[in-house]
Amino acid sequence: MIPLRAFDPAAAPSSLALTGEFDILKEGQLRLRFNLNDALGVLVDAPRAREFSPADFRRADGLWQSTCFEAFWSAPGEPGYFEVNIAADGRWNLYRFDDYRTPQPPMAAQDFELIQLQTRPDFVEATLATRLPARAWEVSLCAVLRTREAGPFYFSTHHSGPQPDFHRRDSFNLIRRP
């Protein structure tokens, strides 16, 4: 598991810790896993123990406005990229961008489909399926965490700019191969 760091560690509650992983399971499947330590129970919309069925999944926009687990990935050297947002209540969405934040507003993509989601207070795990050919991906794992008293707090495997911006291509610093 890879640590995700708060954009502003001094402002984020020290009781929050987050790690993540992005795995290529087999041809056509990706798995995202986030391990969460919310020692004081301060998160809004925190994960609860639940295993979802596909009938529970609902695509929704604006998930980043509350606690949301995210990943961004792209083929090496290509400007286009994908973004997935997952809320702990079964809402999710996937976007495909042709270049940095283009198009706006983003359009939901059909390239990947959420096929499995499991949550507990200490983790969120999602499996996505695709018909795209197997390839290497450059990846950034991220989360927006909101607490009852403050936030949002932006966590990522790598923050590369002066402001929190998960879309920055130079923050896709993890390489995953089939």
Secondary structure, 3 states (H helix, E strand, C coil): CEEEEECCCCCCCCCEEEEEEEEEEECCEEEEEEEEEECCCCECCCCCCEECCHHHCEECCCHHHCCEEEEEEECCCCCCEEEEEECCCCEEEEEEECECCECCCCCECCCEEEEEEEEECCEEEEEEEECCCCCCEEEEEEEEECECCCCCEEEECCCCCCCCCCCCHHHCCEEECC
